[in-house]
Amino acid sequence: MKREYFSPSRFIFYSILGRGYGRAFIVAGFSIIAFLSTMSIIAPFISPHDPTKIGIGPSNSPPSPSFPFGTDQYGRDMLSRIIWGGRFILLVAFTAVLICASIGVPIGLLSSYIGGNLDRSVSLIMDSVYSFPSLILAVMIISIYGTSVINEALAIAVVYIPSYFRVVRSQVLSIKELQYVEAAKCSGANTLSILFKHILPSIISSIIVVATVNFADSILTTAGLDFIGLGLPVNLPDWGIDLTYGRFELASGSWWVILSSGTMILLAALGFSLISEGYAERQNPKIR
Amino acid sequence: MGLREYILTRVILTIPMVFILLSIVFFVMRILPGNPVLLRFEKNADPQLIASYTHKLGLDKPLYIQYIDYINDLFHGNLGLSMSGDFSPVAPEIMSRFPATLELAIYSTLVAILLGIGLGVLGVAKRGKVDSAIKLYGIISYATPVFFVGMVLQIVFGVFLHVLPVYGRYDGTPPSGITVAGIHIQTGLYTLDSLLSGNFQAFLNSASHIVLPSIALGVVISGVFVRITRANMLETIRADFVIAARARGLKERTVLLGYALKNAILPVVTVIGLQFAILVSGAVLTETEFSIQGLGLYLVDRVYFRDYTAVQGTVVFLAIIITTVSLLIDIMYAYLDPRVRL
């Protein structure tokens, strides 16, 4: 018999090419994310100017042929800053998602598979953190440990671990009763191999959906941290930082700084939200 | 299970949850080796000053004693002493800031519910292009940073149109409330206080200040309300009783609003609870954007002054509020929908 293993790449491939409900959302979402990540990765090669160099153009100049996105108050080229500006915010969000998933998923698998009092206690701890606002906890953690990509990611990650835990747990509870799991047990597979080789592949699609929501929220929380002054150093080219400091220039009429940086944050979060909405629509016929 | 047992079980479950959350806050603040007072000052600060701060805040005691003191203080409504010069207690300051945040939370939830239910129903009523547009609105509003919406509103209404104030809560001295039968009632919710004292001018003043912040925050959280209303409406309009109502020749309007919506609206209550965390995060950003002197701005200010006890106090206070709200929402939902208690 041919064994069908789930692979994330095949999942993404078929969800884009395959037909079905929510396809438009999924395609749009993946295109946005692909565009933004490619732009961030190849930023050094496509950016017309140095994003941190002061005085490339006149201060606060509106969009023009030589500066399509205008310049900021220090005369820095906004187009270059936008091209570079996704690097940190996307890196923080990516690291946060990686951390939460690699903590939340194994805990969810083990806890729900073992069950009993252990599962009850872990669920209680997860439930108490679940409803806590990510930004507040992140503010607290960063105010003590200082700002860095890894600290921001860790601070955001803490609150989202329970989201993975809950999804994994609810699925494992039903899957562990299935016959193929029984069969694996009978053939002498140990707990870890049952969990990671037999159960995990069948729940990856749900984990990916949680991850997309997690990604969108992490991007918004990172931008929020920038906004209240707890983000990365202010001279970095970053959408969150440009949006935060651009608003002080509004009085002088330069709307292009906040418009371009704000739109980029929106697009990044939107891309991931579209993907999760597409899958929600595909899986749940009620909302079509 | 009766309603009484449900409430009892839910309350008993909430106690360890609050306790776990408070312990996490404590240990996150203390896990750092050394002394948070050192973070407050530069490295070359006077050792005597550091020692006096450490002693005054009880940070020279062993960790487990500090933890017992912390929990004990919480039971007495004591959230610790501020690390700013005068060691003033944090709790009264938090209480004085809380009404501003509460007022923002109430009005923005109201905006979100009205907008969310309205658009959700409209989408289901029209279907087609209108429905797709509304679905897209739900996704986009969720993905927009609240302060970006705030900025756009500030530019349009404050800078270009000059019709609404763009920062603060009140121009002049805030309304003072009312004294009834010798008891002075002052809620700190300016719109309510001004109405209580019958001062309509003051009401307009405070209401005009809250409009833009509550729209900014309300729009951002309305997306989830659109989704849930839409999903539930789609489910109920396929139900037999709605088909029966149509068959009886009732107007589409009556069918949708009187029959379908009435039955679809209940789960919206649970969303208010789920949205509360997003609301609190959003309030911090909205208060910063609109200079509203609420808890969120207090938190940001205290972080800036490296006042860790005040930060901890605010987070603890918010943790208690959030857990209480989710408890109340669950109880309310169980009361409204007996199936939950099964």
Boltz contact constraints between the chains, C-beta under 6 A:
constraints:
  - contact:
      token1: [A, 124]
      token2: [B, 16]
      max_distance: 6.0
  - contact:
      token1: [A, 125]
      token2: [B, 20]
      max_distance: 6.0
  - contact:
      token1: [A, 128]
      token2: [B, 17]
      max_distance: 6.0
  - contact:
      token1: [A, 128]
      token2: [B, 20]
      max_distance: 6.0
  - contact:
      token1: [A, 128]
      token2: [B, 21]
      max_distance: 6.0
  - contact:
      token1: [A, 131]
      token2: [B, 277]
      max_distance: 6.0
  - contact:
      token1: [A, 131]
      token2: [B, 322]
      max_distance: 6.0
  - contact:
      token1: [A, 131]
      token2: [B, 326]
      max_distance: 6.0
  - contact:
      token1: [A, 133]
      token2: [B, 277]
      max_distance: 6.0
  - contact:
      token1: [A, 133]
      token2: [B, 280]
      max_distance: 6.0
  - contact:
      token1: [A, 133]
      token2: [B, 281]
      max_distance: 6.0
  - contact:
      token1: [A, 135]
      token2: [B, 281]
      max_distance: 6.0
  - contact:
      token1: [A, 135]
      token2: [B, 284]
      max_distance: 6.0
  - contact:
      token1: [A, 136]
      token2: [B, 315]
      max_distance: 6.0
  - contact:
      token1: [A, 136]
      token2: [B, 318]
      max_distance: 6.0
  - contact:
      token1: [A, 140]
      token2: [B, 311]
      max_distance: 6.0
  - contact:
      token1: [A, 140]
      token2: [B, 315]
      max_distance: 6.0
  - contact:
      token1: [A, 143]
      token2: [B, 303]
      max_distance: 6.0
  - contact:
      token1: [A, 143]
      token2: [B, 311]
      max_distance: 6.0
  - contact:
      token1: [A, 216]
      token2: [B, 143]
      max_distance: 6.0
  - contact:
      token1: [A, 220]
      token2: [B, 145]
      max_distance: 6.0
  - contact:
      token1: [A, 223]
      token2: [B, 145]
      max_distance: 6.0
  - contact:
      token1: [A, 224]
      token2: [B, 285]
      max_distance: 6.0
  - contact:
      token1: [A, 227]
      token2: [B, 147]
      max_distance: 6.0
  - contact:
      token1: [A, 227]
      token2: [B, 285]
      max_distance: 6.0
  - contact:
      token1: [A, 228]
      token2: [B, 288]
      max_distance: 6.0
  - contact:
      token1: [A, 228]
      token2: [B, 300]
      max_distance: 6.0
  - contact:
      token1: [A, 247]
      token2: [B, 151]
      max_distance: 6.0
  - contact:
      token1: [A, 258]
      token2: [B, 151]
      max_distance: 6.0
  - contact:
      token1: [A, 262]
      token2: [B, 148]
      max_distance: 6.0
  - contact:
      token1: [A, 265]
      token2: [B, 145]
      max_distance: 6.0
  - contact:
      token1: [A, 266]
      token2: [B, 143]
      max_distance: 6.0
  - contact:
      token1: [A, 266]
      token2: [B, 144]
      max_distance: 6.0
  - contact:
      token1: [A, 269]
      token2: [B, 143]
      max_distance: 6.0
  - contact:
      token1: [A, 270]
      token2: [B, 143]
      max_distance: 6.0
  - contact:
      token1: [A, 273]
      token2: [B, 139]
      max_distance: 6.0
  - contact:
      token1: [A, 273]
      token2: [B, 142]
      max_distance: 6.0
  - contact:
      token1: [A, 273]
      token2: [B, 143]
      max_distance: 6.0
  - contact:
      token1: [A, 277]
      token2: [B, 139]
      max_distance: 6.0
  - contact:
      token1: [A, 286]
      token2: [B, 231]
      max_distance: 6.0
  - contact:
      token1: [A, 286]
      token2: [B, 234]
      max_distance: 6.0
  - contact:
      token1: [A, 286]
      token2: [B, 235]
      max_distance: 6.0
  - contact:
      token1: [A, 287]
      token2: [B, 231]
      max_distance: 6.0
